[in-house]
Amino acid sequence: MNKGGSDISFPSIENSEPSEEGGPIARFGFNYQDEVAIGFLIEMLEKPTLLKVHCETHDDIVLLHENGTSTEQVAEYVQVKASEQDKLWSIPDICQRKKSRVGTSIFETSLGRDKHKEISTFRLVTLRPVVSALKPLTYELTAPGRSPICEDLKAICAELDKRLPDIVSPKKNDATFWVENCFWDVRHSEEDVRKDNLLRLLRLSTREGRQLLVEPAEIILQELRVMAKHAGDCKWRPDRDKKIILREKLRAWWEQRTYELTKGAALKSGGKLAAKMKDATLPDEIIALAMELRLDYAAEARTPKYLEPEDTKRLQRRVRSEAQSLQSQFFAGQINIDGPGFHALCLDRMDAVNAERCSTTEDRGDFLKGCMYDIADRCLLKFVRQV
């Protein structure tokens, strides 16, 4: 049995084209998988040893780690199972082949990823927990219960060999290698993963002295969500580099974005709005009008005269929602226009929201646009595409 080390006869995962690209072609409804990917992006912000995150390349997600004992890198192949039966996972489940075709079971598919020069490890991310027989796989690879001589691990290997005998990877590694190097990661619901990502992001910002509040942290999570979705949607050809998120680039983005959302908020009111509009090459007269609308909005929001407080909050929530949707589409490339065009689109959306209201109540276009500009002043909306 090959023990999974580097072999120069195998190509690097960095240069090898994926054997299939089903994910990028049919990604509709992959929200759970994207939330899991965001968790790994946060982990990459936290850990210098996690170097790259691949989205929909040689597996649902691939993580490239430094190897603490050598110069070889470790490729961790992650399968995410979002659609599951309402029952515990078992060994028969991961050995079940599709229409009895060899190589189609979860176990065979996962072990089959072991075909590149990097050292291979494996991860299964599931909503449902496992039966007691598989429980040792839920322990971290370095935990005492993961020793190769552990009787529970030997029992899993024996059962896999019994059900699917003589299965080996392209690098000639067998079921024992897979069991010793597979981590079963139970993440429960998409909502649980979202909440965990938010808490981890808040804790990270606190540890680094960035002190994000919940609203800015949710904006950053949404932007990470756009990154993950965009990377998953791209095809290896011609956009290989867009499918691979690098730690150094993610850290640079994180430091800049948290600076804008924390330090920027302490600047003179209106200063960040003017800077963002200049970045979008908007003319001075448009910027001046925007500043006035924001000031009028701020005065009215503090002391509502024409609206009841609940109506004010409802309008503010609507503007935040519209701004988030527009910016997400803009950053993802679904809206392909320049800065001035995107600014005009945002104003058009505020006019549309106002038109909905005007059939039953007074015109509030100035309030809606002022609210939008206030959001931009707090660095929660940008009129230029994220790089």
C-alpha positions, 0 to 999 in steps of 0.5 A: 500500500502506497502511503500517499506521499508525493510522487513525481509521476503524478501531476500537481493539483494546481496544473491538472484539469478536473476530470469533470465540471458538473458543479459549475454547470449545475450549481443552482441550489448549492447554498449549503455548499457555499456556506461551507466554503465560506467557513473555509475562507474564514479558516484561511484568514485565521490560519497561515497554513491553509494556503488556497481554497479551490471551489468546484475543481477536483472536488466540491471544495479542495483545500491546499495546506502546508505540511508541517513535516516536509515541503510537500503540500497537502490536498484535502478533498472535500465532498459536501452532501446537502441532499440527504435522507432523514437518517444516520449515515452508515457504511452501506450508504458510502458504499452504495453505487449508482446503478451498480456502476463501479467507482460511483460510491461516495467512498470510491469517488473520494478515494479516487481523488488521490491522483496528484503529487500532493499528499491526499486527505479527505473530508465528508461534510454532511447535514446528518450525523453518523452511526456509531460504527463510523463515529471514529471518523468524526474525530480530528485526524490527530486525535487519540481515537484516530490511531491506525491500531485502533480497533474501531478504525480496523473494523471500518476498513474491514467492512469497506474491504468486504463490501468493495474489495480491492478498491485502490486509488490511482496512487495505489492507496487502499481503504485503510489509507482512506480511513486513516486520512478521512475526517467526517465533518457534521455541519447540520443546517445551512442556518447553523453554518451561517450563524457559525460563520458570523460568530467566527468572523466576529471573534476573528475581528476581535482577536485582530483588534478590528472589532466589527459590529454585526451589520458590517460583519454580515456585509463581509459575509455576503461579499465572501458569499459572492466570492465563493459563488463566483469561483464555483460558477467559473470554468477551469478553462479559461478561468482557472485562477478565478476558481482558486482563492489565495490566502495572501489575496484574501488577507489583503482584501480582509485588512482593507475591507475591515479598515473601511468598515471600522476606521472609515466609520470614524472619519468625518460624516460624509467623507467616505461617501464622497471618496466612494463616489470619486472612485466611481468617477462621478462628477462633483455636482452629483457628489454634492447632491448626494451629500445633501440628500444624505444630510437631509436623511440623517436629520429626518431619521433622527427626528422623524416628522413625516413618517411614523418610526416603524415606517422609517425602519421599514423603509431603511430595511428595504433600502438595505435589502435592495442595496445588498442585492444590487451590490452582490449581483454587481460584484458577481459580474451579473450586472456588467456596467461601470461605476457611473452606470451602477450608481444610476442603477441604484438610483433607479431602484430607489425610484422604483421602490418609491413608485410602489409607495406612491400609489398609497402614500406620499413621495419619499424618493429623497428619503430612500436615496438619502438612506442609500447614500448613508449606507455608502457612507458607512462603507456598506455599499460601493459603486465600483466593482470589487477587485 
